Structure formats: C-alpha cells, structure tokens
C-alpha cells in the first residue's frame, strides 16, 4: 500500500488566494482526518470524516476553511481566502476504525505571504 | 488544564541509557492511547498503542498505562541516536475515533 498520499508537498501563496490541499487515504480505511500543526499549538484536529460523511468539524477555525470527501479515496481541504496566520503544516491521516491509530500522510507545508 | 500534557523537553539521554517519556491526561473516559514519533520535518509515525492498565512491550519500547492516575508513559531501552525525535502522546477523548495529541517531548540521544 502506498500509504496516505497528500499533495502538494509545499504550497506558497499570496494572502487572499484560494488554496486547495488534497488527500488520498489508505484503501479500506473508513476514517479520514485533517490536522494542522504549528510550533505554538501543536497538532490540532480540524475535521474528520467517517465513510465520507463529516462527523466533527468543530476544529475548523472559521468559514474560510471547508473540507469535502466526495468518495472513499479522495478528500480536499480548501482555504478561501488564505491569510498569513494559516501558514502551517497540514496533515491528512486515515484509520480503520474506532480505537485504531492513524496513519499520517507526508503533510503539506503551507506558507501564505 | 490541557487535555493531554507532556513536558516539551528537550530530554537528553546518553546512548545506551533508558529514556522515559511521560504524558498525563484529563479525560477519565479515554480508552485508547498511542505514542507517535516525529522526526524533524516529517510526519508522525505510530510506534505503540496501549488500551489496558499495565505494561506493553515491543522491542526496545515499553508503554505503560495507569488509568487511575491518568498517565501513560513510554520507555525506550538502549537509546540510540536514531531515537532522537519528538514523541507525541495521543488518546481518544469523547468520540472514540478522534485523537487528541499532546504537544510532544523532544528527545535527544547523545553519543
């Protein structure tokens, strides 16, 4: 298995632009998670899906953030408009089910200038 | 009180020594506990899971869980320079599949 695949690896964008991050979970994993990691706040859960349905989006910072999972093999996290404070590493992770650990993707390092 | 607390370190241990990493948590309902290792610039990697009180050993790693005292620890025996990384404690809080992470302890194994 190729693991959790994220793209792009790095993204540099100007403030106000739209940013779309992509994730392909491990086949057969029913759960997909989006996390953001910064030095100050560590790993923060943004949203997670179970069987393509959003279950908990309480960690999404504000309306500028949105996430979709149109099918079992693809998810996007979109920021529109982007702001410098959104600069962070965004990780996607997937898991088989309740009580299981996650497998993380390689992450997307986002820099908003 | 934070949900998951870890000393940020750095924790410095000499090569060959035992490294002891600790984590405390606030939610008594937590049932699943995990340790992740994260090298600088890389993604977290699952190294241990533990679900019941006591010790669980896997090679040089031992996870210890004490639900009454609300702490979980990770022991690394015969520490190697390649163990130098940040170790993240994670556990489920509330909804079973949602993990909350500590901010991590940075471990440095010196030659």
Boltz contact constraints between the chains, C-beta under 6 A:
constraints:
  - contact:
      token1: [A, 31]
      token2: [B, 97]
      max_distance: 6.0
  - contact:
      token1: [A, 42]
      token2: [B, 103]
      max_distance: 6.0
  - contact:
      token1: [A, 43]
      token2: [B, 101]
      max_distance: 6.0
  - contact:
      token1: [A, 91]
      token2: [B, 43]
      max_distance: 6.0
  - contact:
      token1: [A, 98]
      token2: [B, 96]
      max_distance: 6.0
  - contact:
      token1: [A, 98]
      token2: [B, 97]
      max_distance: 6.0
  - contact:
      token1: [A, 99]
      token2: [B, 32]
      max_distance: 6.0
  - contact:
      token1: [A, 101]
      token2: [B, 34]
      max_distance: 6.0
  - contact:
      token1: [A, 101]
      token2: [B, 46]
      max_distance: 6.0
  - contact:
      token1: [A, 101]
      token2: [B, 49]
      max_distance: 6.0
  - contact:
      token1: [A, 104]
      token2: [B, 43]
      max_distance: 6.0
  - contact:
      token1: [A, 104]
      token2: [B, 44]
      max_distance: 6.0
  - contact:
      token1: [A, 106]
      token2: [B, 43]
      max_distance: 6.0
  - contact:
      token1: [A, 107]
      token2: [B, 43]
      max_distance: 6.0
